[in-house]
Amino acid sequence: MLARGSLAAGAWAWLAGVAAAAQPLRRAQRCAAAPVRPYSSRSKEKLDMSVFPVENIRNFSIIAHVDHGKSTLADRLLEMTGTITKTEHNKQVLDKLQVERERGITVKAQTASVFYNYEGINYLLNLIDTPGHVDFNYEVSRSLSACQGVILVVDANEGVQAQTVANFYLAFEAQLAIIPVINKIDLKNADPERVEKQIEKLFDLPEDDCIRISAKLGTNVERVLQHVIKKIPPPSAHTSNPLKALVFDSTFDHYRGVIASIALFGGEVQKGDKIVFAHTRKTYEVNEVGILTPDEQPTHKLYAGQVGYLIAGMKEVAEAQIGDTLYSHKEPVEPLPGFKSAKPMVFAGMYPVAQSEYNNLKSAVEKLTLNDSSVTIHRDNSVALGAGWRLGFLGLLHMEVFNQRLEQEYNASVILTAPTVPYKAVLSSAKLIKAYGKEEIIIINPAEFPDKNSVSEYLEPTILGTVITPYEYMGKITTMCQARRAVQKDVMYIDEQRVMLKYLFPLNEVVVDFYDTLKSLSSGYASFDYEDAGYQAADLVKMDFHLNGNTVEELATVVHKDKAYAVGKAICERLKDAIPRQLFEIAIQAVIGKKIIARETLKAYRKDVLAKCYGGDISRKMKLLKKQAEGKKKMRKIGNVEVPKDAFITVLKRQSNK
């Protein structure tokens, strides 16, 4: 029987004893009996990491669909190894962001190094807890680049979901060892046998390999640790080689600058070393190295195969490129391949509420994008809203979380416009080709959409969506997908109850309210995941909005020709509600080219000119009304409709009921 947490019971003492082997045995024995002391970032003691040779290191991630118990399993693993003390308050220990605790989801991958004794050998296990939502897939792919294996967690009640499939293939493509774990076996409706069959059918992983656990109660969690040591190979790295490390994550500290999370693929690094970043070619002196336990714990050195953090006085956002390779300035090396850069799927305009806040917001956005490198930034300017940015996000939830983090972490209030997707246009006009320097351009701002006369074809982004749903909801979901111009690619029956549907969707049909509608139609049982499927030709049109004949550039939008009327009508109605009434009538029109496709009329305020007319001849009343009508007609010709900023925000913002 394994001595449960035996290293944890004397982790500090054992490490100190190895570092100073020449000290008296009696002192080492006294230290070995010391009570468990959780690691603390405030501790001044530095750990000696040389006691962990490469063959005793395991680097792994926990991957799963949303709410299948990744963070709870991570909590139990940290408790079991004595990394954190066991209390009732240990819930989502690695979810440090306020937004993660409020929403109950993991947004940012977090690393924790734990020590574990198995069959008398002390192991260093580097655990990375990853997000489960499709919008944060980039966090998962980055984390896997620092690992040799994964724990694939599946809910015993829910079974395999869409994101489970996506995460499995990410790990499979990276050629990582996969340990299937069936969680929540303590639930009343748990059916682990059914889930084991699903895992074998979909992933070709034998039923016998599945470990049944309850992360909440701690049942069988020790077996997971044992399987990590047995089945996940140690990293293929050597300390004798030159320093080569991959930056797979980074955070920003207001006092110490950039804190880079690194995985060492060769050599060693310590305080005082001079290192070079391959991408920027800049040289830095290392101020501190250490491991995360899960707080920062400084060490004397980091060695090949280990995962930790490094601080080198980097103050600027651009200095710590995620995916970059760092090496010793004395021994340059070939950069690591890194990983695919994130591809933004959704764009939205972001503006400060007041232009005086522009510089503060700029600083906040730059620091937050260091923590979240999958966000892209382009400078933008709006007549109505002033200077701002057009930001690219991986999805709608990603956009909402980014906005929430800006408010909570940097106290920044912003105007976020309606989300759009990046379109492409193949130019046919020689003048435009010369101006852009290429035939195919990407349009992220609808106001810059080129005219149809100068374009041979428009292209819209598509995604391959995977929907997993109980069989009884299949009809409703198929109808909804067809209404959104989706093309069915595949249908697969996972078991007697559930079916997996694959559809090719235009991205703009999915981006706003698809997920909410899917959950509503399936009573919350269906799950959705998607991957980029390139571009396809589409009949797109640019829709402008006129107020009394004047174009309002900020409201321009790109829509498919078949849906133009419905979109135009809806925005005209929102504008009618948002614009304050004037002393003259206002015509609100949706226009494609020179054709008006939808119109709403905002009635004028009307002074009661007949208030003083008591009785008398009707001709007197008619004369007053005629005079008033002529005055209003003249006013409409010269009157300028001033749209307040609040009205723009109401119309541009993503509607909460969508």
Salt bridges, closest charged atoms under 4 A:
GLU45 OE2 - ARG37 NH2 3.53
GLU79 OE1 - ARG76 NE 3.08
ASP135 OD1 - HIS133 ND1 3.86
GLU139 OE2 - LYS108 NZ 3.89
GLU139 OE2 - ARG142 NH2 3.31
ASP155 OD2 - LYS184 NZ 3.26
ASP191 OD2 - ARG194 NE 3.54
GLU193 OE2 - ARG212 NH1 3.51
GLU196 OE2 - ARG212 NE 2.85
ASP209 OD1 - LYS231 NZ 3.73
GLU222 OE1 - ARG4 NE 3.36
ASP249 OD1 - LYS108 NZ 2.74
ASP249 OD1 - ARG142 NH2 2.98
GLU268 OE2 - LYS301 NZ 2.68
GLU285 OE1 - LYS274 NZ 3.72
GLU288 OE1 - ARG256 NH1 3.67
GLU296 OE1 - ARG256 NH2 2.42
ASP372 OD2 - HIS398 NE2 2.72
ASP380 OD2 - ARG390 NE 3.46
GLU400 OE1 - ARG103 NH2 3.81
GLU400 OE2 - ARG654 NH2 2.39
GLU409 OE2 - ARG405 NE 2.78
GLU440 OE2 - LYS424 NZ 3.50
GLU460 OE2 - ARG485 NH1 2.90
ASP495 OD2 - ARG194 NH1 3.61
GLU509 OE2 - ARG485 NE 3.03
GLU509 OE1 - LYS563 NZ 2.98
ASP513 OD1 - ARG484 NH1 3.19
ASP532 OD2 - LYS343 NZ 2.87
ASP544 OD1 - LYS542 NZ 3.91
ASP562 OD2 - HIS560 ND1 3.74
GLU585 OE2 - LYS603 NZ 3.73
GLU600 OE2 - LYS569 NZ 3.01
GLU600 OE1 - LYS576 NZ 3.73
